[in-house]
Amino acid sequence: MQTPVGMAAEPDTYRGPEGIRRWFESFYEVMEEIRLEQKAVQAWLIRDGLARRIEFFTDLDEALAALGGEGS
């Protein structure tokens, strides 16, 4: 999973189950409760029943452009 510059205070790439745990743990270090109120689009690549990649985008048009689709 990647957190892009425009959507994260500390953009980074998180790999594997350990990376996803590290992403969530980074929130717990600074706050007691996690609430994501920012509008975002997630694109997931799922293969063989497992999440292989997660990408965040600021809106649907940006996601579609990055993934080779057409905007709405």
Sequence and secondary structure as in RCSB ss.txt:
>XXXX:A:sequence
MQTPVGMAAEPDTYRGPEGIRRWFESFYEVMEEIRLEQKAVQAWLIRDGLARRIEFFTDLDEALAALGGEGS
>XXXX:A:secstr
 EE GGG SS EE  HHHHHHHHHHHHHTT SS    S  EEEEEEETTEEEEEEEESSHHHHHHHTT    
